[in-house]
């Protein structure tokens, strides 16, 4: 689970791992109902099981980092997703492989 202001409204939103472990779910805080409303479900390619989610931010970019087991090899990798202006999460074509023992 990760917390961040994903839509720049100054309220904290939530990102969780979906029940299957193969997706992540984005929930946006709704000030009218004071509840988190489901916004997006994203399925990272080549991820057999999501292990962790983190959110990072620069001055003009919000990025979700997904650590998962690669479906084909079983290697642990980190996938990046950049938030777009329409609140989509665009897959960045860059993967970090985590070597065991490092």
N, C-alpha and C positions, 0 to 999 in steps of 0.2 A: 504494500500500500504506500502511496506517496501523496503528499499534499502540496498544492501550489495554486496561485491565482492564474488559472489557465486562460481566462477570457478577459483579463485586465479590468475587472469591475471592482477591484479592491476587496474581494471576498475570497476566502480559501475554498478551493475545489478539491476533488479527490480522484485519484486513479487507483484502481484495484485490479488484481488478477481475476479473470473470469473463473467460473466454477469448473471448467474443463482444464484450466491451466494452460490453455493454448491461445487465449485472447487477453487483452486488457480492456477494461471498461473505464470510461470517463464520465464522471458525475459533476455537474455544475450546480453550485449553490444558487437557489432561487430565493431572492429576498422577499417575495410576496408570500410564499408558503413557508419560508424558513426550513426548507428541505433540500436535499441533494437530488437533482433530477438526472436520470440517465441521458447522456448526450451522444456518445459514440461507443461502438465496439470495434476494436482493431485487432486483426489477426496477423501477427508478424510472420513473414514467410520463413520457412525452414526452421521453425521453432517447435520442438517436440513438447517441451515443458518450460514454462516461464518460472524462473527462480526468484527474480527480484525486479523491482521497478524503482527508478529514481527520476527526479525532474531537475533540470538545470536551466539557468537563465543567464543571458547576456543583456546588454542594454536593449536590443531589439529582437532577440530570438529566444524562444522557449523550446527546449528539447526534452523528450522523454527517452530515457535509456532503459532498455529491456535486456536483462541477463537471462539467457535460456540455454537449454541443451539443444544442440543442432540435431535436426531429425535424421539426417543421413549418416552422420559420423558419431554422434553422441558427445562431441566436443562442446565445451561451454563457450558461448559467444556473447557479445554485447551488440545489440542492434539499436540504431538511432532513429527517432521519429521527430521531425520538426513540425511545430504547430504553424498552420497557415492562417491567413486572415479570416477564412470562413469556418474556423474551428475544426478543420480536418487535420489529420496527422500524417504528413507525407514521409514515406520511408526514405531515409537517406541511404544511398548505395555505398555503405561502408560498414564493415563488420570487424570487430576486434575478437580474435581468438585468445582465450585464456589458457595458457599451458598449465598442466598439472604440476605441482611442486614449485610454482613461481610465486 
